[in-house]
């Protein structure tokens, strides 16, 4: 790696010793910048990273994430740092620009770097980006799923040999700190209240999501069932000739992708879209074929088609794709009841999509609500609920919504938070379920009250189900 004229000799402060912060610090130092990393933590992990980064000439200041190092000319932040952090107030007072690692990656990419096909949304981002990468790979393109997923994006844009095109997942945090990113094409999958404590309001959250459409050259892809995503397209400042492309679970209209008789079809990127549609894949090619996952597949297909990918690659990529763990994953059938792990459904929007895919359902829910309200979720799902088992710190909020909107649904309230709590929840769910039902863990809440993360929560559920299955044999 050689020096870079935009960074050589500049004094750059990197906020945070997370994965993206370490990647940014190391890359910028190798490009000739004088890099200092600040982090509030001062534990064993931070000191180990400090020693490792010192080999690249990076100074690390553990135990102080608020003080702006003297002489700083640019601050590069990790996505999770809030805009009201004292470090950024100090930077603003000193007239120092604050950007994120995604913005740095875009600047390093240069004019001739690989195009970005970008995805954001409240839910479904990772799945859609990985579907898109699978499709691009099936088309014979050198690609990677990056951004808020997998390999740090700075490392990817500096890769040698370079990639042909990148499938980029962008969170609202990352978009907030990425003012000059201009993707080839982009998609907003859906928009629902989330991370409002970070953004301050729904309007600010939506505005940050909408940044993904700025400067799009070929296609702004939006959800035809979510007017808020279309509104973001209408407000975007795009390149001349860029098109608005919708995806829908119904039959597509002009400039849309949709579903006809179990077939995913394209009426946007075909020569005669007024009179014909192009078959892309079958619904059965999507794993799992739940409605919201079909929507993810259509969004991925739209971005791939915007890039010029042939229909066969869309089909082959979707067939090759396998979802990550804990995303509407079928664990086992026990005594005629299906057990499904959707621990990744950490908010009400995701849980609503999951619940809509099954009927009747015994629902395992609860955890940290993050300020969410559950009335709309419960009212919409009441007709398909056989029962509910509630766990976690804010389970009472879901219980209250169930009492208001589904008073006849049996509810088990589990107060315990020990390591056996999930096994107890699965047993209670099994007691409520009947043959042909689905026991669905779609918590609609974060997991950190009882578990390290949603992965650990999902693993606990799967283990409990397998233990139950072993007892039935």
C-alpha positions as semicolon CSV with decimal commas, in nm:
position;residue;x (nm);y (nm);z (nm)
1;X;0,000;0,000;0,000
2;X;0,134;0,343;-0,095
3;X;0,062;0,687;0,044
4;X;-0,250;0,873;-0,061
5;X;-0,254;1,248;-0,134
6;X;-0,578;1,301;0,060
7;X;-0,428;1,164;0,381
8;X;-0,050;1,185;0,366
9;X;0,078;1,389;0,657
10;X;-0,268;1,466;0,794
11;X;-0,341;1,426;1,163
12;X;-0,642;1,196;1,190
13;X;-0,824;1,094;1,506
14;X;-1,018;0,766;1,492
15;X;-1,302;0,724;1,740
16;X;-1,332;0,373;1,879
17;X;-1,144;0,045;1,881
18;X;-1,418;-0,160;1,718
19;X;-1,366;-0,359;1,398
20;X;-1,423;-0,061;1,168
21;X;-1,214;0,171;1,387
22;X;-0,914;-0,060;1,388
23;X;-0,946;-0,111;1,012
24;X;-0,963;0,265;0,950
25;X;-0,670;0,340;1,179
26;X;-0,444;0,080;1,024
27;X;-0,533;0,175;0,665
28;X;-0,493;0,549;0,718
29;X;-0,157;0,504;0,887
30;X;-0,033;0,297;0,596
31;X;-0,154;0,569;0,360
32;X;0,070;0,821;0,534
33;X;-0,158;0,980;0,794
34;X;-0,059;1,044;1,156
35;X;-0,328;0,847;1,338
36;X;-0,443;0,861;1,697
37;X;-0,722;0,635;1,824
38;X;-0,932;0,738;2,124
39;X;-1,152;0,498;2,317
40;X;-1,334;0,526;2,648
41;X;-1,243;0,169;2,740
42;X;-0,922;0,086;2,921
43;X;-0,939;-0,289;2,957
44;X;-0,728;-0,580;2,848
45;X;-0,878;-0,578;2,497
46;X;-0,805;-0,210;2,439
47;X;-0,446;-0,242;2,560
48;X;-0,385;-0,547;2,341
49;X;-0,515;-0,359;2,037
50;X;-0,303;-0,057;2,128
51;X;0,010;-0,271;2,129
52;X;-0,087;-0,427;1,796
53;X;-0,161;-0,092;1,629
54;X;0,165;0,056;1,753
55;X;0,344;-0,163;1,498
56;X;0,169;0,043;1,228
57;X;0,266;0,370;1,391
58;X;-0,078;0,431;1,541
59;X;-0,104;0,597;1,882
60;X;-0,391;0,472;2,101
61;X;-0,530;0,664;2,398
62;X;-0,742;0,421;2,602
63;X;-0,962;0,550;2,879
64;X;-1,043;0,882;2,712
65;X;-1,299;0,897;2,435
66;X;-1,397;1,260;2,486
67;X;-1,080;1,465;2,439
68;X;-0,985;1,578;2,088
69;X;-0,609;1,524;2,039
70;X;-0,417;1,844;1,968
71;X;-0,368;1,919;1,601
72;X;-0,646;1,689;1,476
73;X;-0,745;1,774;1,117
74;X;-1,005;1,498;1,061
75;X;-1,210;1,271;1,288
76;X;-1,315;0,927;1,165
77;X;-1,588;0,775;1,376
78;X;-1,717;0,424;1,422
79;X;-2,090;0,386;1,341
80;X;-2,215;0,346;1,697
81;X;-2,079;0,675;1,834
82;X;-2,370;0,912;1,892
83;X;-2,369;1,252;1,717
84;X;-2,388;1,426;2,056
85;X;-2,066;1,266;2,184
86;X;-1,831;1,516;2,356
87;X;-1,553;1,430;2,110
88;X;-1,764;1,554;1,820
89;X;-1,865;1,868;2,008
90;X;-1,496;1,940;2,053
91;X;-1,435;1,873;1,683
92;X;-1,717;2,109;1,583
93;X;-1,578;2,380;1,810
94;X;-1,238;2,338;1,644
95;X;-1,384;2,335;1,292
96;X;-1,274;1,975;1,235
97;X;-1,472;1,754;0,996
98;X;-1,624;1,429;1,134
99;X;-1,690;1,140;0,894
100;X;-1,733;0,764;0,917
101;X;-1,530;0,474;0,783
102;X;-1,775;0,436;0,493
103;X;-1,702;0,794;0,385
104;X;-1,327;0,726;0,403
105;X;-1,374;0,412;0,192
106;X;-1,565;0,611;-0,068
107;X;-1,291;0,874;-0,087
108;X;-1,024;0,605;-0,118
109;X;-1,225;0,430;-0,389
110;X;-1,163;0,718;-0,629
111;X;-1,335;0,781;-0,959
112;X;-1,239;0,447;-1,112
113;X;-1,309;0,221;-0,814
114;X;-1,568;-0,056;-0,810
115;X;-1,930;0,063;-0,825
116;X;-2,142;0,026;-0,512
117;X;-2,485;-0,134;-0,511
118;X;-2,612;-0,023;-0,172
119;X;-2,889;-0,142;0,059
120;X;-3,046;0,002;0,371
121;X;-3,373;-0,035;0,559
122;X;-3,496;-0,104;0,909
123;X;-3,493;-0,479;0,850
124;X;-3,362;-0,726;0,592
125;X;-3,040;-0,544;0,498
126;X;-2,794;-0,824;0,562
127;X;-3,004;-1,090;0,392
128;X;-3,061;-0,871;0,086
129;X;-2,695;-0,776;0,053
130;X;-2,586;-1,138;0,079
131;X;-2,848;-1,237;-0,180
132;X;-2,717;-0,961;-0,406
133;X;-2,358;-1,077;-0,363
134;X;-2,463;-1,434;-0,448
135;X;-2,633;-1,311;-0,766
136;X;-2,331;-1,102;-0,870
137;X;-2,104;-1,398;-0,802
138;X;-2,329;-1,620;-1,017
139;X;-2,284;-1,364;-1,295
140;X;-1,909;-1,422;-1,282
141;X;-1,825;-1,092;-1,116
142;X;-1,562;-1,047;-0,847
143;X;-1,768;-0,910;-0,560
144;X;-1,809;-0,902;-0,183
145;X;-2,079;-0,824;0,072
146;X;-1,940;-0,537;0,277
147;X;-2,028;-0,232;0,486
148;X;-2,230;-0,319;0,793
149;X;-2,144;-0,684;0,727
150;X;-1,835;-0,898;0,685
151;X;-1,501;-0,749;0,579
152;X;-1,445;-0,383;0,674
153;X;-1,527;-0,170;0,372
154;X;-1,196;0,021;0,376
155;X;-1,004;-0,306;0,343
156;X;-1,227;-0,403;0,050
157;X;-1,183;-0,086;-0,156
158;X;-0,805;-0,116;-0,113
159;X;-0,800;-0,482;-0,220
160;X;-0,561;-0,596;-0,492
161;X;-0,678;-0,715;-0,738
162;X;-0,977;-0,480;-0,722
163;X;-1,335;-0,596;-0,711
164;X;-1,569;-0,553;-1,008
165;X;-1,865;-0,436;-0,798
166;X;-1,954;-0,430;-0,429
167;X;-2,278;-0,520;-0,249
168;X;-2,283;-0,268;0,035
169;X;-2,500;-0,279;0,347
170;X;-2,533;0,065;0,504
171;X;-2,692;0,134;0,841
172;X;-2,852;0,466;0,930
173;X;-2,549;0,533;1,153
174;X;-2,308;0,483;0,864
175;X;-2,514;0,695;0,626
176;X;-2,525;0,978;0,879
177;X;-2,146;1,006;0,862
178;X;-2,111;0,951;0,484
179;X;-2,202;1,279;0,310
180;X;-2,037;1,219;-0,028
181;X;-2,121;0,853;-0,097
182;X;-2,291;0,819;-0,436
183;X;-2,386;0,457;-0,519
184;X;-2,444;0,325;-0,870
185;X;-2,790;0,216;-0,750
186;X;-2,945;0,173;-0,407
187;X;-3,245;0,025;-0,228
188;X;-3,438;0,115;0,086
189;X;-3,622;-0,201;0,191
190;X;-3,857;-0,060;0,452
191;X;-3,879;0,215;0,709
192;X;-4,008;0,180;1,066
193;X;-3,918;0,347;1,397
194;X;-3,579;0,224;1,522
195;X;-3,268;0,374;1,682
196;X;-3,463;0,689;1,762
197;X;-3,256;0,738;2,077
198;X;-2,952;0,782;1,848
199;X;-3,113;0,990;1,573
200;X;-3,343;1,194;1,795
201;X;-3,657;1,163;1,583
202;X;-3,821;0,953;1,313
203;X;-3,771;1,237;1,067
204;X;-3,396;1,243;1,131
205;X;-3,377;0,863;1,107
206;X;-3,560;0,866;0,773
207;X;-3,344;1,149;0,642
208;X;-3,028;0,952;0,716
209;X;-3,171;0,644;0,544
210;X;-3,263;0,857;0,244
211;X;-2,900;0,963;0,195
212;X;-2,842;0,630;0,023
213;X;-3,028;0,755;-0,286
214;X;-2,819;1,070;-0,328
215;X;-2,640;1,074;-0,662
216;X;-2,769;0,734;-0,776
217;X;-2,697;0,695;-1,148
218;X;-2,915;0,407;-1,264
219;X;-3,186;0,301;-1,018
220;X;-3,344;0,399;-0,686
221;X;-3,514;0,081;-0,569
222;X;-3,800;0,114;-0,320
223;X;-4,069;-0,096;-0,153
224;X;-4,402;-0,053;-0,330
225;X;-4,582;-0,153;-0,009
226;X;-4,403;0,111;0,201
227;X;-4,490;0,468;0,095
228;X;-4,216;0,608;0,318
229;X;-3,949;0,450;0,098
230;X;-4,105;0,600;-0,216
231;X;-4,111;0,939;-0,047
232;X;-3,736;0,914;0,007
233;X;-3,688;0,850;-0,366
234;X;-3,897;1,155;-0,453
235;X;-3,684;1,373;-0,226
236;X;-3,348;1,243;-0,352
237;X;-3,112;1,441;-0,573
238;X;-3,011;1,180;-0,832
239;X;-2,817;1,178;-1,157
240;X;-3,009;1,261;-1,472
241;X;-3,177;0,952;-1,613
242;X;-3,183;0,759;-1,285
243;X;-3,506;0,559;-1,254
244;X;-3,739;0,481;-0,964
245;X;-3,791;0,104;-0,949
246;X;-4,042;-0,056;-0,712
247;X;-4,062;-0,414;-0,589
248;X;-4,392;-0,569;-0,489
249;X;-4,523;-0,908;-0,376
250;X;-4,806;-0,872;-0,628
251;X;-4,808;-0,852;-1,006
252;X;-4,565;-0,579;-1,113
253;X;-4,663;-0,265;-1,298
254;X;-4,437;-0,068;-1,528
255;X;-4,084;-0,028;-1,392
256;X;-4,148;-0,279;-1,113
257;X;-4,036;-0,625;-1,009
258;X;-4,297;-0,854;-0,860
259;X;-4,450;-1,200;-0,838
260;X;-4,684;-1,371;-1,086
261;X;-4,806;-1,728;-1,029
262;X;-4,511;-1,815;-0,808
263;X;-4,255;-1,656;-1,042
264;X;-4,032;-1,355;-0,966
265;X;-4,057;-1,132;-1,272
266;X;-3,899;-0,809;-1,398
267;X;-4,096;-0,535;-1,579
268;X;-3,829;-0,273;-1,526
269;X;-3,513;-0,383;-1,704
270;X;-3,660;-0,533;-2,021
271;X;-3,678;-0,379;-2,371
272;X;-4,059;-0,374;-2,393
273;X;-4,172;-0,336;-2,034
274;X;-4,521;-0,222;-2,138
275;X;-4,606;-0,557;-2,292
276;X;-4,383;-0,820;-2,139
277;X;-4,201;-0,928;-1,825
278;X;-3,884;-1,128;-1,780
279;X;-3,893;-1,439;-1,561
280;X;-3,611;-1,431;-1,307
281;X;-3,665;-1,716;-1,061
282;X;-3,931;-1,915;-0,883
283;X;-4,053;-1,838;-0,534
284;X;-3,928;-2,183;-0,438
285;X;-3,574;-2,070;-0,529
286;X;-3,580;-1,834;-0,229
287;X;-3,477;-1,979;0,108
288;X;-3,694;-1,944;0,311
289;X;-3,990;-1,839;0,091
290;X;-4,154;-1,622;0,359
291;X;-4,318;-1,304;0,221
292;X;-4,062;-1,060;0,361
293;X;-3,779;-1,276;0,229
294;X;-3,936;-1,277;-0,118
295;X;-3,933;-0,897;-0,091
296;X;-3,562;-0,912;-0,003
297;X;-3,497;-1,130;-0,307
298;X;-3,683;-0,888;-0,536
299;X;-3,482;-0,593;-0,405
300;X;-3,155;-0,781;-0,460
301;X;-3,267;-0,881;-0,808
302;X;-3,359;-0,520;-0,892
303;X;-3,013;-0,394;-0,797
304;X;-2,844;-0,674;-0,989
305;X;-3,056;-0,606;-1,296
306;X;-2,978;-0,234;-1,266
307;X;-2,614;-0,334;-1,296
308;X;-2,687;-0,538;-1,609
309;X;-2,689;-0,890;-1,465
310;X;-2,864;-1,151;-1,681
311;X;-3,180;-1,327;-1,555
312;X;-3,011;-1,667;-1,526
313;X;-2,762;-1,529;-1,272
314;X;-3,049;-1,399;-1,058
315;X;-3,197;-1,747;-1,045
316;X;-2,865;-1,922;-0,987
317;X;-2,761;-1,674;-0,719
318;X;-3,086;-1,709;-0,526
319;X;-3,063;-2,088;-0,547
320;X;-2,707;-2,076;-0,410
321;X;-2,788;-1,836;-0,127
322;X;-2,824;-1,972;0,226
323;X;-2,955;-1,743;0,502
324;X;-2,752;-1,661;0,810
325;X;-2,844;-1,828;1,136
326;X;-3,135;-1,702;1,347
327;X;-3,330;-1,555;1,057
328;X;-3,662;-1,743;1,031
329;X;-3,463;-2,065;1,055
330;X;-3,654;-2,392;1,089
331;X;-3,496;-2,581;1,379
332;X;-3,703;-2,901;1,400
333;X;-4,049;-3,054;1,396
334;X;-4,146;-3,206;1,729
335;X;-4,476;-3,393;1,774
336;X;-4,615;-3,232;1,460
337;X;-4,519;-2,877;1,567
338;X;-4,264;-2,669;1,373
339;X;-4,009;-2,470;1,577
340;X;-3,870;-2,159;1,406
341;X;-3,584;-1,938;1,528
342;X;-3,606;-1,572;1,429
343;X;-3,395;-1,431;1,710
344;X;-3,278;-1,162;1,464
345;X;-3,630;-1,009;1,486
346;X;-3,514;-0,755;1,741
347;X;-3,781;-0,492;1,672
348;X;-4,155;-0,484;1,610
349;X;-4,124;-0,437;1,234
350;X;-3,916;-0,753;1,197
351;X;-4,143;-0,950;1,430
352;X;-4,451;-0,843;1,231
353;X;-4,298;-0,977;0,910
354;X;-4,207;-1,303;1,079
355;X;-4,547;-1,354;1,240
356;X;-4,720;-1,293;0,906
357;X;-4,543;-1,597;0,758
358;X;-4,700;-1,855;0,994
359;X;-5,041;-1,957;1,127
360;X;-5,136;-2,066;1,391
361;X;-4,845;-1,947;1,606
362;X;-4,730;-1,992;1,963
363;X;-4,516;-1,682;1,999
364;X;-4,206;-1,655;2,219
365;X;-4,131;-1,285;2,267
366;X;-3,969;-1,029;2,494
367;X;-3,638;-0,878;2,596
368;X;-3,530;-0,514;2,586
369;X;-3,798;-0,306;2,414
370;X;-3,571;-0,007;2,333
371;X;-3,868;0,224;2,378
372;X;-4,094;0,034;2,136
373;X;-4,472;0,006;2,164
374;X;-4,640;-0,325;2,084
375;X;-5,008;-0,243;2,029
376;X;-4,997;-0,236;1,649
377;X;-4,789;-0,554;1,634
378;X;-5,021;-0,749;1,863
379;X;-5,340;-0,615;1,706
380;X;-5,222;-0,724;1,363
381;X;-5,114;-1,071;1,476
382;X;-5,395;-1,148;1,723
383;X;-5,593;-1,362;1,481
384;X;-5,308;-1,603;1,419
385;X;-5,187;-1,648;1,780
386;X;-5,248;-1,979;1,958
387;X;-5,063;-1,854;2,261
388;X;-4,769;-1,646;2,379
389;X;-4,475;-1,711;2,611
390;X;-4,308;-1,394;2,735
391;X;-3,952;-1,357;2,861
392;X;-3,713;-1,074;2,940
393;X;-3,701;-0,739;3,112
394;X;-3,979;-0,566;2,918
395;X;-4,216;-0,859;2,874
396;X;-4,484;-0,670;3,067
397;X;-4,520;-0,428;2,776
398;X;-4,609;-0,712;2,541
399;X;-4,836;-0,867;2,805
400;X;-5,026;-0,540;2,836
401;X;-5,067;-0,517;2,458
402;X;-5,191;-0,876;2,447
403;X;-5,443;-0,801;2,722
404;X;-5,574;-0,505;2,521
405;X;-5,583;-0,658;2,174
406;X;-5,585;-1,037;2,217
407;X;-5,749;-1,102;2,556
408;X;-5,846;-1,459;2,466
409;X;-5,491;-1,567;2,379
410;X;-5,330;-1,774;2,659
411;X;-5,018;-1,601;2,791
412;X;-4,734;-1,750;2,997
413;X;-4,527;-1,487;3,178
414;X;-4,181;-1,622;3,268
415;X;-4,008;-1,408;3,528
416;X;-3,689;-1,612;3,539
417;X;-3,372;-1,489;3,367
418;X;-3,131;-1,772;3,447
419;X;-2,965;-1,996;3,189
420;X;-3,261;-2,232;3,192
421;X;-3,515;-1,963;3,103
422;X;-3,519;-2,037;2,730
423;X;-3,563;-2,410;2,788
424;X;-3,857;-2,329;3,014
425;X;-4,004;-2,101;2,746
426;X;-3,978;-2,375;2,483
427;X;-4,148;-2,625;2,713
428;X;-4,431;-2,383;2,786
429;X;-4,472;-2,316;2,415
430;X;-4,484;-2,689;2,344
431;X;-4,758;-2,722;2,605
432;X;-4,968;-2,455;2,431
433;X;-4,908;-2,576;2,075
434;X;-5,119;-2,821;1,879
435;X;-5,021;-3,043;1,589
436;X;-4,979;-2,827;1,278
437;X;-4,885;-2,513;1,475
438;X;-4,558;-2,320;1,464
439;X;-4,366;-2,220;1,775
440;X;-4,199;-1,899;1,662
441;X;-3,933;-1,714;1,855
442;X;-3,954;-1,364;1,710
443;X;-3,884;-1,159;2,023
444;X;-3,951;-0,806;1,886
445;X;-3,689;-0,695;2,140
446;X;-3,315;-0,679;2,185
447;X;-3,146;-0,962;2,370
448;X;-2,891;-0,800;2,600
449;X;-3,098;-0,827;2,917
450;X;-3,052;-1,206;2,922
451;X;-2,800;-1,290;2,649
452;X;-2,479;-1,153;2,499
453;X;-2,651;-1,099;2,164
454;X;-2,929;-1,233;1,944
455;X;-2,703;-1,516;1,825
456;X;-2,667;-1,652;2,177
457;X;-3,042;-1,620;2,227
458;X;-3,110;-1,811;1,906
459;X;-2,859;-2,080;1,999
460;X;-3,033;-2,124;2,336
461;X;-3,367;-2,165;2,161
462;X;-3,229;-2,418;1,912
463;X;-3,063;-2,619;2,189
464;X;-3,385;-2,628;2,389
465;X;-3,581;-2,744;2,084
466;X;-3,332;-3,020;2,006
467;X;-3,342;-3,133;2,368
468;X;-3,721;-3,147;2,345
469;X;-3,698;-3,347;2,023
470;X;-3,462;-3,594;2,187
471;X;-3,713;-3,655;2,466
472;X;-3,986;-3,728;2,210
473;X;-3,786;-4,003;2,041
